């Protein structure tokens, strides 16, 4: 392994949380497995839509793995698809499912039909595919492992036989936690539906640990040879012959199998996870809150892994990922949002940045509401600081991790115009490409946009956000005809303000020019220069500006608020503005 870090890596600039974990993981890997690739891991259960809370399970080790790759080390990021887990419940908001899917509860996920209309062969593959696509767009490099393939092909046979041989030792470890009450602890409380579902995780954390069989403790569950479900109880096992007998509690089916040849079953979760740590040599793996409480999988696994000759990975407990705008998400799709949903409205760099800039134990929210515009403003400001060299080192590291990986930069928008501007244009034009190009060309006449391809994909993301997540009542509809009654009722001050605006349209027809104009009209009307600063003006000017803006919005779109006025004026066009303002 190399001993010198790549000087271009973010860690060389500032030890952010990613760099610190990378240091620890490299040191631990050299202690445990010198000369071998560093192994980090994630586990995902395709039991339904894999949401943005689950994405933290992947992004945390991905960012650490990528930092290690930047330093020149060989790394394997394993994503273990827990597709041999039992189907626990029919998730909410999944199209193509109904109550009939409940009949499959207890079967492996790969034995459950895909939702109606799916192109995939089973339930697990259907939900896995969407996540794989999103991870590719995010630049996440990984080795996927299907647990169905591992178990049904006999890959874990020796580990299963070893667990059964040492079932007494495993039972003794688990018994410590069955009889011990967890100490009272202040828990993070989920704040919204997305966080609640993220906190539930895959459901594996609360799975049966294998206890309760009349014939003693067995850490293995067969799937029934008749109904295909895991509602079985092992009644006996012979270590010499490996003969195992079980009964299905659902249909009464009994069977005797030879475990040295049988591949239709799996270790219970609290034994399965540590077995895999040892088998794969995992050095780093984070865990969610559902796996990290006293007596739960990650804690107990730290003892059970020794039975398989391994050690528990290092890694943090990660906090909730909430959703801003969850109410709209729930009403539109009936469930919590996925990485694919987020990537429809934001570029991958932004989504990567959200996970990179916060330590794993810090919760944060992902915006599907108006907050996304503020988020993009923050991102663009950061990009500007990076370009001019005034950025803080930790922010520079997060930015570097967001825009690319050790393999190179992610594709990006050539000309990243402000997201809120693009959203306003998309709102007013309803996505009309010709009108969009006209407006964008006029934003900056000295450097016009002549081809929409240079503002994509950001433009596409903004259009999707407007279309899918801005309520119809908040969308902008420009008046088709002037509001003659309102115009006739204007007082002289209001008429004067409109004349000042209309007289300055031609000479200020650009985004910056119109910004100067609309803010300047109330100043001029009050006897101040149009370019007077806030410090030079009385507080009343701000009130006059708000009154003027409300007048323009009412005459143009019939509401008191709307998109930023300079953008709205450009979108409406000078001729139509004159018409609607009574020129």
C-alpha positions in Angstrom: 0.0 0.0 0.0 1.2 3.6 -0.6 2.5 5.5 2.4 2.2 9.0 1.0 -1.2 10.7 0.7 -2.1 12.3 -2.6 -1.4 16.0 -2.2 -4.5 16.8 -4.2 -6.9 15.1 -1.8 -9.1 17.2 0.5 -7.4 15.6 3.5 -4.2 17.4 2.6 -6.0 20.7 2.9 -8.1 20.1 6.0 -8.9 17.2 8.2 -12.7 17.1 7.9 -14.7 14.2 9.2 -14.2 12.2 6.1 -10.4 12.5 6.3 -10.3 11.6 10.0 -12.3 8.4 9.3 -10.0 7.6 6.3 -7.0 7.9 8.6 -8.6 5.5 11.1 -9.7 3.0 8.5 -6.3 2.9 6.8 -4.6 2.3 10.1 -7.1 -0.4 11.1 -6.9 -2.1 7.7 -3.1 -2.2 7.9 -3.4 -3.8 11.4 -6.0 -6.3 10.4 -5.2 -7.1 6.8 -1.9 -5.6 5.7 -1.3 -5.5 2.0 -5.0 -6.2 1.1 -7.6 -3.9 -0.3 -9.4 -1.8 2.3 -13.0 -3.0 2.7 -15.9 -0.7 3.6 -19.5 -1.9 3.5 -23.1 -0.8 3.3 -26.3 -2.9 3.6 -29.5 -2.1 1.9 -32.8 -4.0 2.0 -34.8 -3.7 -1.2 -38.0 -4.3 0.8 -39.6 -1.2 -0.8 -38.5 2.2 -2.1 -34.9 2.8 -0.9 -35.2 6.3 0.5 -33.0 9.3 1.3 -32.5 8.1 4.9 -31.1 4.8 3.6 -28.8 6.7 1.3 -26.7 7.8 4.3 -25.9 4.1 4.8 -24.2 4.3 1.4 -22.8 7.9 1.2 -21.0 7.7 4.6 -18.7 4.8 3.5 -18.6 6.0 -0.1 -17.1 9.3 1.0 -14.5 7.6 3.2 -13.7 5.0 0.5 -13.3 7.8 -2.1 -10.9 9.7 0.2 -8.8 6.5 0.6 -8.8 6.0 -3.2 -7.6 9.7 -3.6 -4.6 8.7 -1.5 -3.8 5.9 -3.8 -5.0 2.9 -1.9 -7.1 0.1 -3.3 -10.6 0.0 -1.8 -13.7 -2.2 -2.1 -17.0 -0.6 -1.2 -19.4 -3.5 -0.7 -23.1 -3.0 -0.9 -24.8 -6.0 0.5 -28.3 -6.3 -1.0 -30.3 -7.9 1.8 -32.7 -9.4 -0.8 -32.9 -12.8 1.0 -34.5 -11.0 4.0 -38.2 -11.8 4.7 -40.9 -9.7 3.1 -42.3 -7.9 6.2 -45.1 -5.7 5.0 -46.6 -4.1 2.0 -45.1 -0.5 2.0 -47.3 2.5 1.5 -47.4 4.4 -1.8 -46.1 1.7 -4.1 -48.0 1.7 -7.4 -49.1 -1.7 -8.7 -49.6 -3.3 -5.2 -52.8 -4.0 -3.2 -53.8 -6.1 -0.2 -53.1 -9.3 -2.1 -49.4 -8.7 -1.8 -49.8 -9.4 2.0 -50.0 -13.1 1.1 -46.3 -13.1 0.4 -45.3 -11.9 3.8 -42.6 -14.2 5.2 -41.1 -15.1 1.8 -37.6 -13.9 0.7 -37.8 -10.6 -1.1 -36.6 -12.3 -4.3 -39.5 -14.7 -4.2 -42.1 -11.9 -4.1 -43.6 -10.8 -7.5 -42.6 -7.3 -8.6 -45.3 -4.6 -8.5 -47.7 -4.8 -11.4 -46.2 -3.4 -14.6 -42.6 -3.7 -13.5 -40.0 -4.8 -16.0 -38.1 -6.7 -13.2 -38.4 -10.4 -12.3 -39.2 -9.9 -8.6 -39.8 -7.4 -5.8 -36.2 -7.0 -4.7 -34.8 -6.4 -8.3 -37.5 -3.8 -8.9 -36.5 -1.6 -6.0 -32.8 -2.4 -6.3 -32.8 -1.1 -9.9 -33.9 2.4 -9.0 -31.2 2.7 -6.4 -28.4 1.4 -8.7 -29.4 4.0 -11.2 -29.3 6.8 -8.6 -25.9 5.6 -7.3 -24.5 5.7 -10.8 -25.6 9.3 -11.3 -24.1 10.2 -7.9 -20.7 8.7 -8.9 -20.8 5.9 -6.2 -18.5 3.0 -7.1 -19.4 -0.2 -5.4 -19.4 -4.0 -5.5 -22.9 -5.3 -5.1 -23.5 -8.6 -3.4 -26.9 -10.4 -3.5 -27.5 -12.3 -0.3 -30.0 -14.5 -2.2 -27.2 -15.5 -4.5 -24.8 -16.0 -1.6 -27.1 -18.2 0.4 -28.8 -20.2 -2.4 -25.5 -21.1 -4.0 -24.0 -22.4 -0.7 -21.3 -19.7 -0.4 -21.9 -19.4 3.4 -22.3 -23.2 4.0 -19.2 -23.4 6.2 -20.2 -20.3 8.1 -23.7 -21.7 8.7 -22.4 -25.1 9.9 -19.9 -23.2 12.2 -22.7 -21.1 13.6 -24.8 -24.2 14.3 -21.9 -26.0 15.9 -21.3 -22.9 18.2 -25.0 -22.2 18.8 -24.5 -22.5 22.5 -21.9 -19.8 22.5 -24.1 -17.6 20.4 -27.0 -18.2 22.6 -25.0 -17.3 25.7 -24.0 -13.9 24.2 -27.6 -13.2 23.2 -28.9 -14.2 26.6 -26.9 -11.4 28.2 -29.0 -8.9 26.3 -32.3 -10.8 26.6 -32.2 -10.5 30.4 -30.6 -7.1 30.6 -32.8 -4.0 30.4 -31.3 -1.3 28.3 -30.5 1.9 30.3 -32.9 4.8 29.8 -31.4 7.0 27.2 -32.5 10.3 25.6 -33.2 9.3 22.0 -33.3 11.4 18.8 -36.9 11.9 18.0 -37.9 11.8 14.3 -39.5 15.0 13.3 -41.5 14.0 10.2 -42.7 11.0 8.3 -39.5 10.6 6.3 -37.5 10.5 9.5 -39.8 8.0 11.1 -39.4 5.7 8.2 -35.7 6.2 8.1 -35.5 5.4 11.8 -37.4 2.1 11.1 -34.6 1.1 8.7 -35.1 -2.3 7.0 -36.8 -3.8 10.0 -34.0 -6.3 10.4 -33.0 -4.8 13.7 -36.1 -6.1 15.4 -35.9 -9.6 13.8 -36.1 -12.8 15.9 -32.7 -13.7 17.1 -33.4 -17.4 16.7 -34.5 -18.2 20.3 -37.7 -19.9 21.3 -37.5 -23.3 19.7 -38.6 -26.3 21.8 -35.5 -28.2 20.8 -33.1 -25.5 22.0 -31.5 -22.5 20.4 -30.8 -22.5 16.7 -29.4 -19.4 14.8 -30.7 -20.6 11.4 -34.2 -20.4 9.8 -35.2 -22.5 6.8 -37.8 -21.2 4.4 -40.6 -23.7 4.3 -40.5 -26.3 1.4 -44.2 -26.0 0.9 -45.3 -22.3 1.4 -41.9 -20.8 0.9 -42.1 -18.6 4.1 -39.8 -18.4 7.1 -42.6 -19.1 9.6 -40.6 -22.2 10.7 -39.2 -23.6 13.9 -36.2 -25.8 14.0 -37.0 -28.8 16.2 -33.7 -30.7 16.1 -30.2 -30.7 14.7 -27.4 -33.3 14.6 -23.8 -31.9 14.5 -22.3 -35.0 13.1 -24.7 -35.7 10.2 -25.9 -32.0 9.9 -29.5 -33.3 9.7 -31.9 -30.6 10.6 -35.7 -31.0 11.2 -38.1 -28.1 11.1 -41.9 -27.5 11.2 -43.8 -24.7 9.5 -46.0 -23.0 12.0 -48.2 -21.8 9.2 -49.2 -25.0 7.4 -47.7 -27.7 9.6 -45.3 -28.9 6.9 -42.3 -30.8 8.4 -39.1 -31.7 6.7 -35.7 -33.2 7.6 -32.8 -31.9 5.5 -29.0 -32.2 5.5 -27.7 -28.8 6.2 -24.4 -29.6 4.6 -26.4 -29.8 1.3 -29.4 -27.5 2.0 -29.5 -23.9 0.7 -33.0 -22.7 1.4 -32.6 -20.8 4.5 -30.4 -18.2 6.3 -28.8 -17.2 9.5 -30.9 -15.0 11.8 -30.0 -11.3 11.4 -28.0 -10.9 14.6 -25.8 -13.8 13.5 -25.9 -13.1 9.8 -24.5 -9.6 10.0 -21.3 -10.4 12.1 -20.8 -13.5 10.0 -20.5 -11.3 7.0 -18.1 -8.9 8.7 -15.8 -11.8 9.2 -16.3 -13.4 5.8 -15.7 -10.1 3.9 -13.1 -8.6 6.2 -15.1 -5.4 6.6 -13.1 -2.6 8.2 -15.6 0.2 8.1 -19.4 0.2 8.2 -21.8 2.8 9.7 -25.0 1.8 11.4 -28.4 3.5 11.8 -30.1 4.2 15.0 -32.2 1.1 14.7 -29.0 -1.1 14.8 -27.1 0.9 17.5 -29.1 0.9 20.7 -27.9 -1.3 23.6 -28.5 -4.9 22.8 -29.2 -4.4 19.2 -27.5 -5.9 16.1 -24.4 -3.7 15.9 -23.6 -4.0 19.6 -24.3 -7.8 19.9 -22.6 -8.4 16.6 -19.4 -7.0 18.1 -19.2 -10.1 20.4 -20.7 -12.7 18.0 -18.2 -11.8 15.2 -15.4 -13.3 17.3 -17.0 -16.7 17.0 -16.4 -16.4 13.2 -12.8 -15.3 13.7 -13.4 -11.6 12.9 -13.7 -8.2 14.5 -16.5 -5.6 14.4 -16.0 -2.8 11.9 -15.3 0.7 13.0 -17.9 3.2 12.0 -20.3 5.8 13.3 -24.0 5.7 14.1 -25.6 8.0 11.6 -28.5 10.4 12.3 -31.8 11.0 10.7 -32.2 12.6 7.2 -35.4 14.7 7.2 -37.4 16.1 4.4 -38.4 19.8 3.9 -41.7 19.7 2.1 -42.7 16.3 3.2 -46.4 17.1 3.2 -46.3 17.7 -0.6 -44.2 14.6 -1.1 -46.7 12.4 0.7 -49.7 13.8 -1.2 -48.0 13.5 -4.5 -46.5 10.0 -4.2 -47.8 8.4 -1.0 -44.4 7.7 0.5 -41.0 9.1 1.5 -38.7 10.4 -1.3 -35.9 8.4 -2.8 -32.5 9.4 -4.2 -34.1 9.2 -7.6 -36.8 11.7 -6.6 -34.1 14.1 -5.3 -32.0 13.8 -8.4 -35.0 14.9 -10.5 -34.9 18.3 -8.9 -31.2 18.8 -7.9 -27.9 18.0 -9.6 -25.9 15.1 -8.1 -23.2 17.5 -6.8 -25.8 19.2 -4.5 -27.0 15.9 -3.1 -23.5 14.7 -2.5 -22.7 18.0 -0.8 -25.6 17.6 1.7 -24.1 14.3 2.9 -20.5 15.4 2.8 -20.8 18.6 4.7 -22.4 17.2 7.8 -20.8 14.7 10.2 -22.7 11.3 10.2 -24.1 12.0 13.7 -25.6 15.3 12.6 -29.2 15.3 11.2 -30.1 17.4 8.3 -33.0 18.0 5.9 -33.3 17.7 2.1 -35.5 20.3 0.5 -38.4 19.6 -1.8 -40.1 22.9 -1.1 -39.0 26.6 -1.5 -35.9 25.9 0.6 -34.2 24.3 -2.5 -33.8 27.8 -3.9 -32.0 29.0 -0.8 -29.9 25.8 -0.8 -28.8 26.4 -4.4 -27.9 30.1 -3.6 -25.7 28.7 -0.8 -24.1 26.2 -3.2 -23.4 28.9 -5.8 -21.9 31.2 -3.2 -19.6 28.4 -2.1 -18.6 27.7 -5.7 -17.8 31.4 -6.1 -15.6 31.4 -3.0 -13.8 28.3 -4.3 -13.1 30.0 -7.6 -11.7 33.1 -6.0 -9.7 31.2 -3.4 -11.4 32.7 -0.3 -13.1 29.5 0.9 -12.5 28.0 4.3 -10.5 24.7 4.1 -13.3 22.5 5.5 -15.8 24.0 3.1 -13.3 23.4 0.3 -13.0 19.8 1.2 -16.8 19.3 1.2 -17.0 21.0 -2.1 -14.3 18.8 -3.6 -16.1 15.7 -2.4 -19.3 17.0 -3.9 -18.1 17.9 -7.4 -16.3 14.6 -8.1 -14.6 11.4 -7.0 -11.2 9.9 -7.2 -12.2 8.9 -10.8 -12.8 12.5 -11.9 -15.4 15.2 -11.8 -19.1 14.5 -12.3 -20.8 16.0 -15.3 -22.1 19.5 -14.5 -24.0 22.5 -16.0 -21.7 24.5 -18.2 -23.4 27.8 -17.2 -25.0 27.5 -13.8 -27.5 30.3 -13.7 -29.2 30.8 -10.4 -31.7 28.0 -9.7 -34.4 30.5 -8.5 -34.1 32.4 -11.8 -34.5 29.2 -13.8 -37.4 28.1 -11.6 -39.1 31.5 -12.2 -38.6 31.2 -15.9 -39.9 27.6 -15.9 -42.9 28.8 -13.9 -43.9 31.6 -16.2 -43.2 29.8 -19.5 -44.6 26.4 -18.4 -41.5 24.8 -19.9 -41.9 26.4 -23.4 -38.3 26.1 -24.8 -38.6 29.0 -27.3 -39.9 31.4 -24.6 -37.3 30.1 -22.1 -34.4 30.7 -24.5 -35.8 34.2 -25.3 -35.8 35.1 -21.6 -32.4 33.6 -20.8 -30.9 35.4 -23.8 -32.2 38.7 -22.3 -30.9 38.1 -18.8 -27.4 39.3 -19.7 -27.3 40.9 -23.2 -23.6 41.2 -23.0 -23.2 37.5 -22.5 -26.4 36.0 -23.8 -27.5 32.3 -23.5 -27.8 31.2 -27.1 -28.4 27.5 -26.5 -30.4 25.9 -23.7 -27.9 23.0 -23.6 -25.4 25.2 -21.6 -27.9 25.7 -18.8 -28.8 22.0 -18.6 -29.2 19.9 -16.5 -29.9 22.6 -13.9 -32.7 24.0 -16.1 -34.3 20.5 -16.3 -34.1 20.1 -12.5 -35.7 23.5 -11.9 -38.5 22.7 -14.4 -39.2 19.4 -12.7 -39.3 21.0 -9.3 -41.8 23.6 -10.5 -44.0 21.0 -12.2 -44.0 18.3 -9.5 -43.5 20.1 -6.2 -44.9 23.6 -6.4 -48.6 23.6 -5.6 -50.9 24.7 -8.4 -52.2 27.6 -6.3 -48.6 28.9 -6.0 -47.8 28.7 -9.7 -47.6 31.9 -11.7 -50.2 32.7 -14.4 -49.6 36.0 -16.2 -52.8 38.0 -16.9 -54.0 37.8 -20.5 -55.6 41.2 -20.3 -55.1 44.3 -18.2 -57.0 44.7 -14.9 -58.9 47.8 -16.1 -60.8 48.3 -12.9 -57.6 48.2 -10.8 -55.8 50.5 -13.2 -58.7 53.0 -13.1 -58.7 53.0 -9.3 -55.0 53.9 -9.0 -54.0 57.0 -7.1 -51.6 59.5 -8.6 -48.5 58.2 -6.7 -49.2 54.7 -8.0 -49.6 56.0 -11.6 -46.4 58.0 -11.3 -44.5 54.9 -10.1 -45.7 52.9 -13.1 -44.7 55.7 -15.5 -41.2 55.7 -14.0 -40.9 52.0 -14.5 -42.3 52.0 -18.1 -40.0 54.9 -19.1 -37.0 53.0 -17.9 -37.8 49.6 -19.4 -35.9 49.9 -22.7 -32.7 51.3 -21.1 -32.7 48.7 -18.3 -33.8 45.5 -20.2 -31.5 43.0 -18.5 -31.6 41.1 -15.2 -29.3 43.5 -13.5 -30.8 46.6 -15.2 -34.4 45.7 -14.2 -33.3 44.9 -10.7 -31.8 48.4 -10.4 -35.0 49.8 -12.0 -37.7 48.2 -9.8 -35.8 48.9 -6.6 -34.9 52.4 -7.8 -38.4 53.6 -8.7 -39.6 54.1 -5.0 -36.3 55.8 -4.2 -36.7 58.3 -7.1 -40.3 58.9 -6.2 -39.2 59.8 -2.6 -36.6 62.2 -3.9 -33.5 60.0 -3.6 -31.0 58.9 -6.3 -31.9 55.5 -7.8 -28.5 54.1 -6.7 -28.8 55.3 -3.1 -27.7 52.6 -0.6 -29.8 51.3 2.3 -27.7 53.3 4.7 -28.5 56.5 2.9 -32.3 55.9 3.0 -35.0 56.1 5.6 -36.8 52.9 6.7 -39.9 54.1 4.9 -38.3 53.4 1.6 -38.4 49.6 2.2 -42.2 49.9 2.9 -42.6 51.9 -0.3 -40.7 49.2 -2.2 -42.9 46.4 -0.9 -46.0 48.4 -1.7 -44.7 49.0 -5.3 -43.8 45.3 -5.7 -47.2 44.2 -4.6 -48.8 46.6 -7.1 -46.8 45.2 -10.0 -47.5 41.6 -8.9 -51.3 42.3 -8.8 -51.3 44.0 -12.2 -49.2 41.3 -13.8 -50.2 38.0 -12.2 -53.2 38.9 -10.0 -51.4 38.1 -6.7 -49.5 40.1 -4.1 -46.3 37.9 -4.6 -44.6 35.9 -7.3 -41.3 35.2 -8.9 -38.5 37.8 -8.5 -39.8 40.9 -10.3 -36.8 41.4 -12.7 -37.2 37.8 -13.9 -40.9 38.1 -14.1 -40.7 41.3 -16.3 -38.2 39.6 -18.6 -40.4 36.6 -18.8 -43.5 38.6 -19.6 -41.7 40.7 -22.2 -41.6 44.5 -22.6 -44.5 44.8 -25.0 -46.8 42.7 -22.8 -45.6 44.5 -19.6 -46.6 47.8 -21.1 -50.0 46.5 -22.0 -50.7 45.0 -18.6 -49.5 48.2 -16.8 -51.8 50.4 -18.8 -49.2 52.1 -21.1 
